[in-house]
Amino acid sequence: MILAPFESQYKSGVKLPGGSGFTMRRRAAINCAMPDEFELPETPETPESHKERAVGLIIAAIAVALALVTHVGNETNNEKILAHVDASDQFAFYQAKKERRSQLELTIDQMKLEHDRLSPASQAEADRLIAGYGAQIQHLEDDGKEIKARGDEFLAEARKLEAKATFIELGEIASSCAWAWRRRCWARSLPSGDCFSCVDGTTPDSFLMPPFARYARIWLAQVRYSTVREMMFKSNFLLWIVVELAWFGLHLSFIQFLYLQVDTVAGWSKWEMVLLVGTNHLVQQIFQTFLMINLTKLPELIRTGKLDFFLAQPAPAQFLVSTRNFEPGSVVNTLVAAIVCVVAVAHLNMRMSGAGLLVFPALVALGVLIHYALLLMLMSLSFWMTRAQGFINAYYNVFQIARLPREAFSGVTRIAFTWAVPLLLIANVPARTLLHGLHASDLAGMGLATALLLAASTAVFQAGLRRYGSASS
């Protein structure tokens, strides 16, 4: 009856604040328009809502019990520690009394050995001291028994508290299992069959969609949050773009200066080399935008124990660790690298095949995955080593090999950087595909190398996770 006081004023003719009163006709209109009782519609309850409410109350009760058990367990552990400290103090005091008694007994024995060789006056003084020392020994023995008894009591209390703490920990484990079991039963009892159901019994679309779509949605959310966070520091965002553009400009300037002296390098002309460097920069910037910024933070997550937060999420840890952050500043540099590739192709005056244009983005993606697999394996070594900053610096230097022509290498070096550490495939294969068309050996080799490296990097990361002890261990 929210409007009842105003309605009574209207019917009784009382003036409202700020007005001169209502006429009879206005009161009649209000009385006709406003019913005597105004009630909000009630939402009908369903058996499912009763079940959800009951299960929710049970889960809340178990959670409260779990919190209480945890609190009692902590208090018991503190009391156990204090009891052990008191027992240790008593036993140390008892040991000090025992040592003093032993010293006095040794002194009495020495005085008895020298007693016969002393003068009569000295013998009388020695007898007096021996009697005094004997009394002290008896007093120390009585005190020692009392102190030892108190120490035994504290030790027994500590053992009782240890047993109590053990039972409390078992209760905590049982409460946790009960809480998890009730949530599982609740999930099975809901009409939608998913534990992420809404209040009305429906399930969000994000948990009904296939895993790939769900991961894509998680990734898009992380991209959005990272972009918002990065835009809070616009100067850093702009400075990063300028630095990367300057670095890329230095590479292109070096090529321009180099080809003023020679016509070809390892069989690559000037604009073919620009295409190779542009392709490498394109792969590098895509990798840096989506993946590299996350992998370089893995050693710190392991060292500080913050990896626990990723392991507790309802998604694969490798996916979350690899895609947590997004570098929007590298998007601009990615576009610049793509433009440089287009300009290089335009200067080559060559006809491009449709198959080559279609395969080029796929080969660029494979190059990004090769970078990802290699860096993930290096960063996963942090599970066994304290710091891995040296690996990051080494990789920054080594992956510059990818912008060089494969023909510039020979012998063991070429084999190593083509198949063992396939950096020479990252930019060379996509650029050669645009220049000379499709080559089955290059495509198959790059695809096989990418698959093997991804499998190996995942195996190393999972092995490191099994060794990881978390921050609480």
C-alpha positions in Angstrom: 0.0 0.0 0.0 2.7 2.5 -1.1 0.1 5.1 -2.3 -2.3 4.7 0.6 -1.2 7.9 2.4 -1.6 10.1 -0.7 -4.9 8.5 -1.5 -6.3 9.3 1.9 -5.2 12.9 1.4 -6.9 13.1 -2.0 -10.2 11.7 -0.5 -10.2 14.0 2.5 -9.4 17.1 0.6 -6.1 17.8 2.3 -3.8 20.1 0.3 -0.6 18.7 -0.9 2.6 20.6 -0.5 3.3 23.1 -3.3 -0.3 23.2 -4.5 -3.6 25.0 -3.8 -5.7 21.8 -3.5 -7.6 19.6 -5.8 -11.0 20.2 -7.1 -13.8 17.6 -6.7 -13.5 16.7 -10.4 -9.8 16.0 -10.1 -10.3 13.9 -6.9 -13.0 11.9 -8.7 -10.7 11.3 -11.6 -7.9 10.2 -9.3 -10.2 7.9 -7.4 -11.4 6.3 -10.6 -7.9 5.9 -12.0 -6.3 4.6 -8.8 -7.7 1.4 -7.3 -8.2 1.0 -3.5 -5.4 -1.6 -3.3 -2.2 -1.6 -5.5 -0.2 -4.8 -5.4 2.8 -6.0 -7.4 2.3 -9.2 -9.4 3.8 -12.2 -7.8 6.0 -14.6 -9.7 4.7 -18.1 -9.4 7.0 -20.7 -7.8 7.9 -23.9 -9.6 9.1 -27.2 -8.1 12.5 -26.4 -9.7 12.7 -23.1 -7.8 11.9 -24.9 -4.5 14.7 -27.5 -5.3 17.2 -24.8 -6.2 16.4 -22.8 -3.0 16.8 -25.9 -0.9 20.0 -26.9 -2.5 21.3 -23.4 -2.2 20.6 -23.3 1.5 22.3 -26.6 1.9 25.4 -25.4 0.0 25.4 -22.2 2.1 25.2 -24.2 5.3 28.0 -26.5 4.3 30.1 -23.4 3.3 29.5 -21.9 6.7 30.4 -25.2 8.4 33.6 -25.3 6.3 34.5 -21.8 7.3 33.9 -22.6 11.0 35.9 -25.8 10.8 38.8 -23.9 9.1 38.7 -21.3 11.8 38.7 -23.9 14.6 41.5 -25.7 12.9 43.6 -22.6 12.7 43.0 -21.9 16.4 43.8 -25.5 17.3 47.1 -25.3 15.3 48.0 -22.1 17.2 47.3 -23.8 20.5 49.3 -26.8 19.5 52.3 -24.6 18.7 52.0 -22.8 22.0 51.8 -26.1 23.9 54.9 -27.4 22.1 56.7 -24.1 22.9 55.7 -24.4 26.6 56.8 -28.0 26.8 60.2 -27.1 25.2 60.7 -24.3 27.7 60.0 -26.6 30.6 62.3 -29.3 29.4 65.1 -26.7 28.8 64.6 -25.4 32.3 64.7 -29.0 33.6 67.9 -29.6 31.7 69.5 -26.5 33.2 68.5 -27.7 36.7 70.0 -31.1 36.0 73.2 -29.7 34.8 73.5 -27.5 37.9 72.9 -30.5 40.1 75.6 -32.5 38.2 78.1 -29.7 38.8 77.4 -29.6 42.5 77.7 -33.4 42.8 81.0 -33.2 41.0 82.2 -30.5 43.4 81.2 -32.6 46.4 83.2 -35.6 45.1 86.2 -33.4 44.6 86.0 -32.0 48.1 85.7 -35.5 49.6 88.8 -36.6 47.7 90.8 -33.7 49.1 89.2 -33.9 52.6 91.9 -36.0 54.3 94.7 -33.7 53.2 93.1 -30.6 54.6 93.7 -29.0 58.0 91.1 -29.5 60.7 89.8 -26.0 60.2 89.6 -26.5 56.4 87.9 -29.9 57.0 85.2 -28.3 59.1 84.6 -25.7 56.4 84.5 -28.4 53.7 82.0 -30.4 55.7 79.8 -27.2 56.0 80.0 -26.7 52.2 79.3 -30.3 51.4 76.2 -30.2 53.6 75.0 -26.9 51.9 75.7 -28.4 48.5 73.8 -31.5 49.4 70.7 -29.4 50.4 70.9 -27.5 47.1 71.2 -30.8 45.2 68.0 -32.1 46.9 66.2 -28.8 46.2 67.3 -29.0 42.5 66.1 -32.6 42.3 62.7 -31.7 43.7 62.4 -28.7 41.4 63.5 -30.9 38.4 60.8 -33.4 39.1 58.1 -30.7 39.3 59.4 -29.0 36.1 59.5 -32.3 34.3 56.0 -33.1 35.3 54.8 -29.7 33.9 56.7 -30.4 30.7 55.1 -33.8 30.4 51.6 -32.2 30.9 52.3 -29.6 28.1 53.6 -32.3 25.8 50.5 -34.4 26.5 48.3 -31.4 25.8 50.2 -30.8 22.5 49.7 -34.4 21.4 45.9 -34.0 22.2 45.8 -30.9 20.1 47.6 -32.6 17.3 45.0 -35.4 17.3 42.3 -32.7 17.4 43.9 -30.8 14.5 44.0 -34.1 12.5 40.3 -34.7 13.1 39.5 -31.1 12.2 41.5 -31.4 9.0 39.5 -34.5 8.2 36.3 -32.6 8.9 37.5 -29.8 6.6 38.2 -32.3 3.8 34.8 -33.9 4.4 33.1 -30.5 4.3 34.9 -29.6 1.1 33.9 -32.9 -0.5 30.3 -32.5 0.6 30.2 -29.0 -0.8 31.6 -30.1 -4.1 29.2 -33.1 -4.2 26.2 -31.0 -3.4 27.1 -28.6 -6.3 27.5 -31.6 -8.6 24.1 -33.0 -7.5 22.6 -29.6 -8.0 24.0 -29.3 -11.5 22.6 -32.7 -12.4 19.2 -31.9 -10.9 18.8 -28.6 -12.9 16.6 -28.8 -16.0 19.4 -27.5 -18.2 21.9 -30.0 -16.8 24.6 -27.4 -16.3 25.9 -26.1 -13.0 26.1 -22.6 -14.5 22.3 -22.3 -14.7 20.6 -18.9 -14.2 18.0 -18.2 -11.5 15.2 -19.0 -13.9 16.6 -22.5 -14.6 18.1 -21.6 -18.0 21.7 -22.0 -18.9 23.8 -19.2 -20.4 24.6 -19.7 -24.1 28.3 -19.5 -23.3 28.2 -22.8 -21.5 26.1 -24.7 -24.1 28.2 -23.8 -27.1 31.1 -26.0 -28.3 34.5 -25.7 -26.6 36.1 -23.9 -29.5 33.4 -21.2 -29.5 33.5 -21.0 -25.7 37.3 -20.5 -25.8 36.9 -17.9 -28.5 34.5 -16.0 -26.3 36.8 -16.1 -23.3 39.6 -14.9 -25.5 37.6 -12.0 -26.9 36.7 -11.0 -23.4 40.4 -11.0 -22.4 41.2 -8.9 -25.5 38.6 -6.4 -24.5 39.9 -6.1 -21.0 43.5 -5.8 -22.1 42.6 -3.1 -24.6 40.7 -1.1 -22.0 43.6 -1.4 -19.5 46.2 -0.4 -22.2 44.1 2.7 -23.2 44.5 3.9 -19.6 48.1 4.6 -20.4 48.0 6.2 -23.8 51.5 7.6 -23.7 52.9 4.1 -23.2 50.7 2.8 -26.0 51.9 5.5 -28.5 55.6 5.2 -27.4 55.5 1.4 -28.0 54.2 1.9 -31.5 56.9 4.5 -32.3 59.7 2.3 -31.0 58.6 -0.7 -33.1 58.1 1.4 -36.2 61.6 2.9 -35.7 63.1 -0.6 -35.3 61.4 -1.8 -38.5 62.5 1.4 -40.3 66.1 0.7 -39.4 65.8 -2.8 -40.9 64.4 -1.4 -44.2 67.1 1.3 -44.2 69.8 -1.3 -43.8 68.4 -3.2 -46.8 68.3 0.0 -48.8 72.0 0.8 -47.9 73.0 -2.9 -48.6 71.5 -3.0 -52.1 73.3 0.2 -53.0 76.4 -1.9 -53.0 75.2 -5.2 -54.4 72.4 -6.4 -56.7 71.4 -9.6 -54.9 72.1 -11.3 -51.6 72.0 -15.1 -51.7 69.9 -14.9 -54.8 67.3 -12.4 -53.4 66.8 -9.1 -55.0 66.1 -5.8 -53.2 62.3 -6.0 -53.2 62.4 -9.8 -52.6 64.4 -9.1 -49.5 61.9 -6.4 -48.4 59.2 -8.9 -48.8 61.1 -11.4 -46.7 61.8 -8.9 -43.9 58.2 -7.6 -44.1 56.8 -11.1 -43.8 59.1 -11.8 -40.8 58.0 -8.6 -39.2 54.4 -9.5 -39.8 54.8 -12.9 -38.1 56.7 -11.3 -35.3 54.1 -8.6 -34.6 51.2 -11.0 -34.7 53.0 -13.3 -32.3 53.9 -10.3 -30.0 50.3 -9.1 -30.1 48.6 -12.2 -28.9 51.1 -14.7 -27.4 54.6 -13.4 -26.7 53.4 -10.8 -24.1 51.9 -13.7 -22.1 54.7 -16.3 -22.4 57.3 -13.9 -21.1 55.3 -13.5 -17.9 55.2 -17.3 -17.2 58.5 -17.4 -15.2 57.2 -14.7 -12.9 53.9 -16.4 -12.4 55.7 -19.6 -11.4 58.1 -17.9 -9.1 55.5 -15.9 -7.2 52.8 -18.6 -7.2 50.3 -16.5 -9.2 50.0 -19.4 -11.6 47.5 -20.8 -9.0 44.9 -18.4 -10.2 45.1 -19.8 -13.7 44.9 -23.4 -12.5 41.7 -22.6 -10.5 39.9 -21.4 -13.6 37.4 -23.6 -15.6 39.6 -23.6 -18.7 42.9 -25.2 -19.7 45.8 -23.6 -17.9 47.9 -23.5 -21.1 45.2 -21.6 -23.0 44.7 -19.0 -20.2 48.5 -18.5 -19.7 49.0 -18.1 -23.4 46.1 -15.7 -24.1 45.7 -13.7 -20.9 46.9 -10.4 -22.2 46.7 -8.6 -25.5 49.1 -6.0 -26.9 47.0 -3.5 -29.0 50.0 -1.4 -29.8 51.4 -4.2 -32.0 48.3 -4.2 -34.1 49.4 -0.9 -35.8 52.8 -2.4 -36.5 51.1 -5.5 -37.9 49.2 -3.4 -40.4 52.4 -1.5 -41.3 54.2 -4.9 -42.0 51.3 -6.0 -44.2 51.4 -2.8 -46.2 55.2 -3.2 -46.7 54.6 -6.7 -48.0 51.9 -5.4 -50.5 54.3 -2.6 -51.6 57.1 -5.1 -52.2 54.9 -7.4 -54.2 53.7 -4.4 -56.3 57.3 -3.4 -57.1 58.2 -7.0 -58.2 55.6 -6.7 -61.1 54.7 -10.4 -60.8 51.5 -12.2 -61.3 50.2 -13.7 -58.1 48.4 -17.0 -58.1 45.2 -17.4 -56.2 46.5 -20.4 -54.4 49.6 -18.6 -53.2 47.4 -15.7 -51.9 45.2 -18.1 -50.0 48.0 -20.2 -48.5 50.1 -17.1 -47.5 47.9 -16.3 -44.4 47.9 -19.9 -43.3 51.7 -20.1 -43.6 52.0 -16.8 -41.6 49.8 -18.5 -38.9 52.1 -21.5 -38.9 55.1 -19.2 -38.4 53.3 -17.7 -35.4 52.7 -21.1 -33.9 56.4 -22.1 -34.4 57.4 -19.0 -32.5 54.8 -19.9 -29.8 56.0 -23.5 -29.4 59.7 -22.6 -29.2 59.2 -19.8 -26.6 56.7 -21.9 -24.6 59.3 -24.7 -24.3 61.9 -22.2 -23.1 59.6 -20.5 -20.6 58.4 -23.9 -19.3 61.9 -24.5 -18.1 61.0 -22.1 -15.3 59.3 -25.0 -13.6 62.7 -26.5 -13.0 64.8 -23.2 -12.7 64.4 -20.2 -10.4 64.7 -17.6 -13.1 64.5 -17.7 -16.9 65.2 -14.1 -17.9 68.3 -15.3 -19.7 66.2 -17.5 -22.0 64.0 -14.5 -22.9 67.0 -12.4 -23.9 68.5 -15.3 -25.8 65.3 -15.8 -27.8 65.1 -12.1 -28.7 68.5 -12.5 -30.3 68.0 -15.9 -31.9 64.7 -15.2 -33.6 66.3 -12.5 -35.7 67.6 -15.3 -37.8 64.1 -15.7 -39.3 64.5 -12.5 -41.3 67.5 -13.9 -43.2 67.4 -15.9 -46.5 67.7 -19.6 -46.0 70.2 -19.7 -48.9 72.6 -17.6 -46.9 73.2 -20.7 -44.6 74.8 -24.0 -45.5 75.8 -27.2 -43.9 75.0 -28.0 -40.3 73.8 -24.5 -39.6 71.2 -24.6 -42.3 69.9 -28.0 -41.2 69.8 -27.0 -37.6 67.8 -23.7 -38.2 65.6 -25.4 -40.7 64.5 -28.6 -38.9 65.9 -28.7 -35.3 65.0 -25.0 -34.5 63.0 -24.2 -37.7 63.4 -20.4 -37.6 64.4 -20.3 -41.3 60.9 -21.7 -42.2 59.0 -18.9 -40.4 59.4 -16.2 -43.0 61.2 -17.9 -45.9 58.4 -20.4 -46.8 55.6 -17.7 -46.9 57.7 -15.3 -48.9 58.9 -18.0 -51.3 55.3 -19.1 -51.8 54.4 -15.6 -52.9 57.4 -15.4 -55.1 57.6 -18.8 -56.7 54.3 -20.5 -56.1 53.4 -23.5 -54.0 56.1 -26.1 -53.2 54.8 -29.3 -51.6 58.0 -30.0 -49.8 58.1 -26.6 -48.1 54.4 -26.8 -47.1 54.7 -30.3 -45.8 57.9 -29.6 -43.9 56.5 -26.4 -42.3 53.3 -28.1 -41.3 55.1 -31.2 -39.9 57.6 -29.0 -38.0 54.8 -26.9 -36.5 52.8 -30.0 -35.3 55.9 -31.6 -33.7 56.9 -28.4 -32.0 53.4 -27.8 -30.6 53.2 -31.4 -29.3 56.7 -31.1 -27.7 56.0 -27.7 -26.1 52.6 -28.9 -24.7 54.3 -32.0 -23.3 57.0 -29.9 -21.6 54.5 -27.5 -20.2 52.3 -30.3 -18.8 55.4 -32.0 -17.3 56.2 -28.7 -15.6 52.7 -28.4 -14.3 53.0 -31.8 -12.7 56.1 -30.6 -10.9 54.6 -27.2 -9.9 53.9 -27.2 -6.2 51.8 -23.9 -6.0 52.4 -21.0 -3.6 50.8 -22.8 -0.7 53.1 -25.9 -0.7 
